[in-house]
């Protein structure tokens, strides 16, 4: 399912015009991205959590040059579904 499919489904079931639904979905995604960029997690009860995970520093190998490189500690976005969400998918 794409973002356009989600917008169409919400517009069809709620009766709200597609432009308003699209603006709302876009703003929701922007707020989630901005929150994660500032290190704040987003919790949606009954759906899941958008969280920032920290990957620790590690040593890796560049096989083609036969050298070791150090990958510094970095943050990545992640999604952890709620238990209710998991039960519905199973």
Backbone bond lengths (Angstrom), bond angles and torsions (degrees), N, CA, C in turn:
res aa  C-N    CA-C-N  psi(-1)  N-CA   C-N-CA  omega(-1)  CA-C   N-CA-C  phi
1 X - - - 1.450 - - 1.530 108.13 -
2 X 1.315 116.58 132.93 1.461 121.85 -179.72 1.527 110.17 -98.85
3 X 1.330 115.77 173.36 1.461 120.50 177.98 1.532 110.12 -60.76
4 X 1.327 117.14 -39.14 1.471 120.84 178.51 1.523 110.95 -62.67
5 X 1.338 117.10 -39.74 1.466 120.96 177.36 1.530 110.79 -63.62
6 X 1.319 116.55 -40.73 1.469 120.49 178.78 1.524 110.11 -63.85
7 X 1.328 116.91 -45.43 1.467 121.14 179.45 1.522 109.97 -60.90
8 X 1.330 117.84 -45.22 1.465 121.51 179.28 1.525 111.57 -61.11
9 X 1.320 117.20 -43.04 1.468 121.26 -179.05 1.526 111.23 -65.28
10 X 1.320 117.25 -44.37 1.470 120.50 179.48 1.524 110.35 -65.66
11 X 1.328 117.38 -43.16 1.464 120.78 179.44 1.524 111.05 -62.52
12 X 1.325 116.27 -39.75 1.468 120.34 -178.50 1.526 111.30 -68.20
13 X 1.336 117.56 -42.77 1.462 120.04 -175.24 1.527 113.44 -80.49
14 X 1.344 118.18 -26.57 1.460 119.95 -178.33 1.517 113.53 -99.61
15 X 1.326 118.11 -20.12 1.456 120.78 -178.05 1.524 113.30 83.52
16 X 1.327 117.48 4.30 1.467 121.89 178.02 1.526 108.00 -83.39
17 X 1.342 117.11 145.48 1.466 118.83 -177.77 1.532 110.87 -67.57
18 X 1.328 115.55 153.08 1.461 122.64 -174.19 1.525 112.62 -61.14
19 X 1.330 117.66 -36.04 1.467 120.80 -178.79 1.528 111.09 -62.29
20 X 1.331 116.93 -41.76 1.465 120.97 179.06 1.517 111.20 -67.80
21 X 1.325 115.64 -42.08 1.463 120.21 179.26 1.526 109.93 -64.01
22 X 1.333 117.21 -43.78 1.464 120.95 179.32 1.527 110.84 -61.31
23 X 1.336 117.10 -43.64 1.465 120.91 178.91 1.528 110.89 -61.92
24 X 1.327 116.93 -39.61 1.465 121.47 179.32 1.522 111.18 -66.68
25 X 1.326 116.95 -45.46 1.469 121.03 179.24 1.527 110.52 -63.13
26 X 1.325 117.05 -43.26 1.467 121.62 178.65 1.530 110.77 -61.23
27 X 1.323 116.81 -44.08 1.466 121.12 -179.63 1.527 110.58 -66.16
28 X 1.332 117.68 -39.06 1.462 121.37 177.49 1.523 110.15 -59.32
29 X 1.339 116.68 -47.59 1.461 120.31 -179.16 1.531 110.86 -64.68
30 X 1.325 117.08 -37.02 1.466 121.27 178.92 1.533 110.79 -64.98
31 X 1.329 116.75 -42.83 1.464 121.06 179.61 1.528 110.39 -64.39
32 X 1.329 117.75 -42.43 1.467 121.07 178.31 1.530 110.32 -62.79
33 X 1.340 117.76 -46.18 1.467 121.15 179.69 1.524 111.39 -62.09
34 X 1.337 117.12 -44.51 1.460 120.28 -179.87 1.530 111.57 -64.07
35 X 1.326 116.35 -41.11 1.458 120.01 179.12 1.524 110.90 -62.49
36 X 1.323 117.00 -46.39 1.463 120.36 179.98 1.528 110.95 -65.76
37 X 1.326 117.70 -36.09 1.458 121.12 178.86 1.523 111.44 -64.32
38 X 1.338 116.92 -29.39 1.461 121.00 178.48 1.533 111.83 -93.78
39 X 1.327 117.74 10.34 1.454 121.71 176.02 1.515 115.00 81.44
40 X 1.326 117.65 12.62 1.459 121.68 179.85 1.522 109.63 -98.81
41 X 1.331 116.77 131.44 1.456 121.02 176.74 1.525 109.62 -80.98
42 X 1.335 116.38 154.39 1.465 122.17 178.84 1.526 107.72 -117.93
43 X 1.340 115.91 121.30 1.460 121.50 -177.50 1.525 110.15 -111.30
44 X 1.328 117.18 123.27 1.463 122.77 177.46 1.530 107.33 -117.96
45 X 1.324 116.00 101.03 1.467 121.38 -175.60 1.527 110.77 -57.32
46 X 1.320 116.33 129.68 1.451 122.25 -179.74 1.519 113.78 85.94
47 X 1.324 117.79 -7.55 1.460 121.12 179.71 1.519 110.87 -118.33
48 X 1.332 116.44 -58.44 1.455 119.89 178.82 1.514 111.62 159.89
49 X 1.325 115.45 -171.64 1.458 121.74 -177.64 1.516 110.61 -127.99
50 X 1.318 115.29 134.79 1.456 121.52 170.58 1.524 104.87 -95.79
51 X 1.332 117.08 117.31 1.456 120.95 -173.89 1.522 110.78 -126.53
52 X 1.332 114.70 162.60 1.452 121.58 175.91 1.525 107.15 -106.17
53 X 1.330 116.27 120.47 1.458 121.12 177.49 1.522 109.01 -101.98
54 X 1.317 115.65 146.55 1.461 121.07 178.61 1.519 108.12 -107.29
55 X 1.308 115.67 121.65 1.459 121.45 175.28 1.522 107.87 -93.18
56 X 1.317 117.44 127.27 1.455 120.41 -177.34 1.521 111.43 -75.20
57 X 1.317 114.68 164.22 1.462 121.08 178.98 1.523 109.33 -64.87
58 X 1.334 116.35 141.84 1.458 119.30 178.80 1.523 110.51 -147.02
59 X 1.321 114.37 161.27 1.459 121.46 178.10 1.519 108.38 -98.64
60 X 1.333 116.13 134.99 1.462 121.18 -179.95 1.525 108.61 -130.61
61 X 1.319 116.51 168.32 1.456 121.13 -179.68 1.513 110.21 -117.52
62 X 1.329 115.65 136.21 1.454 122.23 170.98 1.522 105.37 -94.96
63 X 1.315 117.24 100.32 1.464 122.04 -172.93 1.520 111.90 -63.55
64 X 1.323 118.03 -38.67 1.467 119.92 -176.35 1.531 112.39 -66.56
65 X 1.332 116.97 -34.03 1.466 119.93 179.88 1.526 112.54 -102.15
66 X 1.335 116.46 -5.10 1.456 123.06 -179.93 1.530 111.24 56.57
67 X 1.336 115.23 47.68 1.455 120.78 178.13 1.523 109.53 -127.89
68 X 1.329 114.75 159.76 1.465 119.07 174.73 1.518 108.33 -101.67
69 X 1.324 115.08 143.18 1.459 120.79 176.91 1.517 108.26 -129.11
70 X 1.303 115.39 154.13 1.460 120.42 177.91 1.513 108.03 -106.00
71 X 1.317 115.72 123.56 1.462 121.93 176.29 1.521 106.29 -93.12
72 X 1.331 118.33 116.76 1.466 120.56 -176.07 1.530 112.47 -69.37
73 X 1.326 115.01 163.20 1.458 120.65 176.04 1.529 108.85 -59.88
74 X 1.334 117.04 137.10 1.462 120.46 -179.98 1.519 109.93 -148.49
75 X 1.321 115.13 163.52 1.462 121.57 -178.51 1.523 109.56 -107.10
76 X 1.341 115.68 145.16 1.459 121.14 176.82 1.531 109.46 -134.33
77 X 1.330 118.04 146.22 1.458 119.74 175.14 1.519 110.21 -78.54
78 X 1.331 116.08 148.80 1.462 120.75 179.53 1.529 108.46 -147.02
79 X 1.323 115.04 160.48 1.467 121.32 176.91 1.516 108.37 -124.00
80 X 1.316 116.14 129.43 1.461 121.23 176.70 1.527 107.41 -117.64
81 X 1.339 117.45 110.78 1.468 119.62 -178.37 1.527 112.39 -69.73
82 X 1.324 115.91 150.59 1.462 122.15 177.71 1.526 109.74 -73.20
83 X 1.318 116.32 160.84 1.470 120.73 -179.77 1.530 111.31 -60.34
84 X 1.327 116.97 -39.65 1.463 121.20 178.77 1.524 109.98 -62.09
85 X 1.317 116.48 -41.81 1.458 122.85 178.86 1.525 109.10 -61.86
86 X 1.324 116.47 -46.94 1.471 121.56 -178.79 1.532 111.46 -61.08
87 X 1.321 116.25 -40.89 1.468 120.19 -179.18 1.524 111.53 -64.44
88 X 1.334 117.29 -37.68 1.465 120.08 179.17 1.517 112.18 -68.35
89 X 1.330 116.99 -34.75 1.462 121.04 -178.03 1.524 110.93 -74.39
90 X 1.317 117.25 -34.45 1.469 120.57 -177.69 1.480 113.44 -64.23
